[in-house]
Amino acid sequence: MFLACDAPDPAENVEYYTIAGIPGNPRAEKDPTGEYGFKYDLSDIPAGEYSIRCSACNTQQCSLPSPLDFTALGRPGQPTGLVILSS
């Protein structure tokens, strides 16, 4: 599962993005492909309800944050009772 946003207008000179509301409040670098503004891997966050806010930043300032609420599902348990059936 990834968090991503649209690619910004090049004239805005976006350098990075801030992500508040998930563990560590990480900084996301620009997507080098230019397909997205950023693409951040959420696969390691714990299960739960999240209310995040992302801002785009250039060398002088950051934008107002955009909100997103979502639920991260936990990893399913390991399969049990594995057997080989003859038919």
C-alpha positions in Angstrom: 0.0 0.0 0.0 1.4 3.4 -1.0 0.5 7.0 -0.3 0.9 9.2 -3.3 -0.2 12.5 -4.7 -0.4 14.2 -8.2 2.8 15.5 -9.6 3.0 19.3 -8.9 3.4 22.1 -11.4 7.2 22.3 -12.1 7.0 26.1 -11.6 6.2 25.5 -7.9 9.8 24.0 -7.4 8.6 21.4 -4.9 11.6 19.8 -3.2 9.9 17.3 -0.8 6.7 16.6 1.1 5.9 16.3 4.8 3.6 13.6 6.1 2.0 14.1 9.5 -0.2 11.6 11.3 1.7 8.3 10.7 4.5 7.0 12.9 7.7 9.1 12.6 6.0 12.0 10.6 8.2 11.2 7.7 9.5 13.4 4.9 8.8 12.1 1.4 11.2 12.9 -1.4 9.8 13.8 -4.9 9.0 10.9 -7.1 12.0 10.6 -9.5 9.8 9.3 -12.3 7.6 12.4 -12.2 4.5 10.2 -12.4 3.5 11.3 -8.8 4.5 14.2 -6.5 5.7 11.5 -4.1 5.0 7.7 -3.5 5.5 6.6 0.1 5.4 2.9 1.1 2.9 2.4 3.9 3.4 -1.4 4.2 5.2 -1.2 7.6 2.7 1.0 9.5 0.7 -0.7 12.3 -3.0 -1.5 11.7 -5.3 1.3 12.8 -7.1 4.4 12.0 -5.0 7.3 10.5 -5.7 10.9 9.9 -2.8 12.3 7.9 -1.9 15.6 6.5 0.6 16.2 3.6 2.3 19.4 2.6 4.4 20.2 -0.4 7.6 22.1 0.4 10.1 24.2 -1.7 13.2 25.8 -0.3 11.3 28.7 1.3 8.0 27.3 2.6 5.5 24.5 2.7 1.9 24.5 1.4 -1.2 24.2 3.5 -1.7 20.5 4.4 -4.1 18.3 2.5 -6.0 15.8 4.7 -6.7 12.1 4.2 -8.3 9.6 6.6 -7.9 5.9 6.1 -7.7 2.6 7.9 -4.7 0.4 7.6 -5.5 -3.3 7.9 -3.2 -5.6 9.8 -1.3 -8.3 8.2 -3.3 -11.6 8.2 -2.2 -14.5 10.3 -0.1 -17.3 8.9 -1.9 -20.2 7.3 -2.3 -23.2 9.6 -3.1 -26.8 9.1 -1.2 -27.2 5.8 -1.6 -30.6 4.3 -1.1 -32.4 1.0 -4.3 -34.0 -0.3 -4.2 -36.9 -2.7 -7.3 -35.9 -4.5 
